[in-house]
Amino acid sequence: MLKKLRTLQSIVDSGLVAAIRTETVEESIEVARACHEAGVGAIEITFTVPDAEGAIRQLARQFPNQEFVLGAGTVLDPETARIAILAGAQYIVSPSLNEATVRLCNRYQIPCIPGAMTVEEVCRAMECGADIVKLFPGELFGPSAIQAIRGPLPQANLLPTGGVTLQNVSEWINAGAVAVAAGSALTRALKSGGKSAVTDTAKEFIEKIRAARKNLRILAS
């Protein structure tokens, strides 16, 4: 249980989950290494990457000292979740709620972050044992959705994915997101400026998240 709690805390402390969705394993590892250099504490390899299992396995071997928590994304079923866990994934992210996947992750004390769009889906995810729920697709709702859902569900820990940009990441944090996931901004940076551009972009996200959290603490004091 302690391992699961440490992973969840690492995701929250990081504030940023780098959701890596590239065309090759090599690109995914390059982006992951760039994010690590930026100080990102949670990295997710999506199963849309060809041989995502291989990418996760390689990263788990290259970074054995738990320098960041390594997850698997776009996991649609328990079979894929188990493959990812055996490869080295420390948490599982899904675009929607698959109860069998959540149960499998609970069996092995691996955090599962299922996707949800409505209050009903968020409730179901929490009832299944999800400690953090992914608000997806975030671009359909915007940051105000966090406040709307947490009105009746203040206990919900929400992590928006989709539509999180450098321009609005502070709004998501201010609205109450426990962390955010960003992917397309990182892959665009890779294509436009290479590994260094990915590192710079990730650093910008981290700086904005920290500044927003600091402001919230000031307002709450």
N, C-alpha and C positions, 0 to 999 in steps of 0.2 A: 504493500500500500504506500509506503514511504516513497518508493521510486516513482509511482504515479503522481503523487503530490509534488515531488520535485520537478517532474516534467511540466506539470500544469503551471507551477510557479515560474519556471524558466520562460514559458510562453508569455505569461503576463508581464514578467520583468522585462523581457525583450521589447514588448510593445508592438513589434513588427514581426510578422511571419512572412518570410520570403517564399512565395508560391512560385515554383520554377516550372514553367511550361515551355519547353524548347523542342526543337526538331530532332536533336540527337543527344545521346548520352554525353558525348564530349562537351557539347554546349551547356548542358545542365550542370556538369561538374565545374565548368569554368565559371558559370554564374554563381554557383554555391560557394566556390572559393573566394570570389570577389565579395560576396555578401559577408562571408566570415571575416575577411580583412576589414570590412566596414564596421564590424562589431555586432552584426545581427545574431541574436541568440536563438532563433528558431527558423529552421530551413525546411521547406516541404518540396519533395519531388513528386509531381503529379503523374498519375498512371496514364496520361496521354503521351508522355515521353516514351518513345520506343525503347523497350528494355529498361523500363523504370526500375524494375527489381535490381538489375545490374548496376544502375547508377547509385541506388541506395546502398547496395553492398560495397561498392567502391568507396563511397564517402564514409561509411561506417568504419572501414579499414583505415582510411587515410586520417581520420580524426577519432582515434580511439579514446582520447582523454576527455570526452564529453565537453568539448569546447563550445558546442551548440547542440540543441536538441534537434534531432533529425526525424522528419515525419514523411508520411506518404499521403498524397492528395488524390482527389477524383477516384476514391475507392468506392465502388458500387455494391460490393457484396462481401460476405465473410470470407470467402475463398481468397479473394485478392488481399483482404486485410491480413490473413494469416501468412500469405506469401511475403507481404511487406514486412511484417513483424519478424519473420525468420531471417529476412535479409538485413535487418538492423533498424527498422523504423521504430521510433519511440512514441509516436502518436499517429493517429489515423484521422484523416479529414475526408468528409463526403459531401457531395453537392446537395444531397437530400437525406432524409431519415430512412435508414434500413435497419429495422430493429434487430435483426439477426447479426448484423455487423457490430452494433453497439454491445450486444450480449457477448459476442466473441471477445471483443476488446476488454470488456469487464472481466471475463474469465481469466485473461492473462494480465490484468491490471495495467492495461495500456489506455491512455486517454483517447477517447473518440469524440471528434467534433463534427457532428452531423449538420447538414444544412437545413434551414427553415426559412419560410417567407411570411408566415402568419403567426398570430398569438397561439392558435390551436397547435400548430406544428412545433412551436417552441415549447409549449407545455408537454407535448408527447415526447419530445426529445429529452427533456429533463426527467420525466417520469421513467424513461428507459435507463437513466443513469448518466446522461451527458452532463459534464460539469461546465463545459463551454459550448455554446451553440453558434454555429456559423450563420450569419444573416446573409442570405444569397438569393438572387443577385442584388447586391447593394445598390447598383446604379438605377434600379427600378424605383427605389424609395428615397435614397439620400439619407443624410445623418438624422433627420427628424424622425425616421422610423425607429431609431434606438430609443428615443424618449417616449414615443408612442407605445412601444411594446413594454418598456419598463415602467410605464404608468401602472397597469394592472399586475405586472410581473417584476417588481423591483429586485427580486432575487435572481433574475436571469442574467447570466454572464454572456454577453453577445460580442461576437467577433465578425465584423463586416468584411465581405470579400466581393470584389467586383465594384468598379467605380471609385476605388480609393486612390487618390492622386496626391501629389505634393501640394496641390492647391487646396484640397479639402481635408487632408488627414487631420488637421487640428480640429476641424468641426466634428469629425467622427469621435475623437477623444473627448471633446467637450460635451458631446451628447451622451457619453457614458459607456462607450465601447471599452472593453477590458484590454483589447489589443486590436490590431487591424492586419489584414493580409493584403499584400500587393504583389502583383505578378507581371502584368503587361508593361508597367513602367520600367521594370528591370530588364525584360527581354528587348524592349525598344532601345534601351540604353546600350545593350550589348551590340545590337545591329548598327547603331549609329556611331558609337564611340569605343566599342570594345570593352575589355574587362575593367579598365580604369573608370569608364563612364558608369558601369554598374556599381562599383564601389562608391563613387561620388553620389550617385542617386540614393543608394541605401543609407549613406551617412546623412543625407538631407532628410530622409524620412525619420531616422532616429532622432535627429536634432529637433525636428518639429514635434514629434511625439513627446519628447522630454520637456520641451518648453510648454506644451499644452498641459501636461500633467502637473508641472510646477505651478502654472497659473491656477489650476483647479485647487491645488493645496493652499495657495494663498487666499483664494476666495472662500475656502471652507474654514480657514482659521479665524 
